[in-house]
């Protein structure tokens, strides 16, 4: 025969006690808003120097980029690349495609 669990009886008695006068609080169900789906274009490389100037690669040369990295982070997808070039930090930026 199997041994009887001595703790089983105690658990059953706790469940039968009735909860000790607790009241239930009705909560409103939260309303979730879906964010609009944003599609992003092809990634391009942007570099930022120590003076917070940004440069984008234009096929043959690095040209000044119009947005700062703070603006890029708020509007685009930005990923920091691990390699630094001449003390400049490289980023992979994907700008949203207008629909």
C-alpha positions in Angstrom: 0.0 0.0 0.0 1.1 3.6 -0.6 1.9 5.8 2.2 -0.6 8.5 3.1 0.6 12.1 2.8 0.3 13.7 6.2 0.1 17.2 4.7 -3.0 16.5 2.6 -5.4 16.9 5.5 -4.0 20.3 6.4 -4.4 21.7 2.9 -8.0 20.5 2.7 -8.9 22.2 6.0 -7.4 25.5 4.8 -9.5 25.4 1.6 -12.7 24.8 3.6 -12.2 27.7 6.0 -14.0 30.2 3.6 -11.4 32.9 3.2 -11.8 34.8 6.4 -14.3 37.5 5.2 -12.4 38.7 2.2 -14.2 40.9 -0.3 -13.6 40.8 -4.0 -12.8 44.0 -5.8 -14.2 44.4 -9.3 -11.6 45.8 -11.7 -12.2 47.3 -15.1 -10.7 45.5 -18.0 -7.8 47.5 -19.4 -8.3 48.9 -22.9 -5.4 48.3 -25.2 -4.7 50.4 -28.3 -2.9 48.8 -31.2 0.0 50.8 -32.6 -0.1 51.3 -36.4 2.2 49.0 -38.3 5.3 50.8 -39.6 7.3 49.5 -42.5 10.9 50.4 -42.7 13.1 50.8 -45.7 16.6 49.4 -46.4 19.3 49.9 -43.8 22.0 52.5 -44.3 25.1 53.3 -42.3 25.4 56.5 -40.3 28.5 57.5 -38.4 28.6 59.9 -35.4 31.8 61.6 -34.3 32.7 62.9 -30.8 31.1 66.3 -31.5 27.7 64.6 -32.3 28.0 65.3 -36.0 26.4 62.7 -38.2 27.6 61.4 -41.6 25.9 59.1 -44.1 27.8 57.1 -46.7 26.9 58.3 -50.2 28.5 55.6 -52.4 31.9 57.2 -52.5 32.2 59.6 -49.6 30.9 60.4 -46.2 28.5 63.4 -46.4 26.9 65.3 -43.5 23.5 63.8 -42.6 20.6 66.1 -41.8 19.3 64.3 -38.6 21.1 63.9 -35.3 21.2 60.5 -33.7 18.6 61.5 -31.1 16.2 62.4 -33.9 17.0 59.2 -35.7 16.3 57.2 -32.5 12.9 58.8 -32.2 11.9 58.4 -35.8 13.8 55.4 -37.2 15.1 52.0 -36.1 18.7 52.4 -35.0 21.2 49.6 -34.2 24.7 50.4 -32.9 27.4 48.5 -34.8 30.3 47.1 -32.8 33.1 48.4 -34.9 34.3 52.0 -34.5 36.1 53.7 -37.4 38.7 56.5 -36.5 36.9 57.1 -33.2 33.5 57.4 -34.8 30.6 55.3 -33.8 28.7 53.4 -36.6 25.0 52.9 -36.6 22.7 51.0 -38.9 19.6 53.1 -39.5 16.3 52.1 -41.1 14.0 55.0 -41.9 10.2 54.5 -42.1 8.7 54.2 -45.6 5.8 56.7 -46.2 2.6 54.9 -47.1 
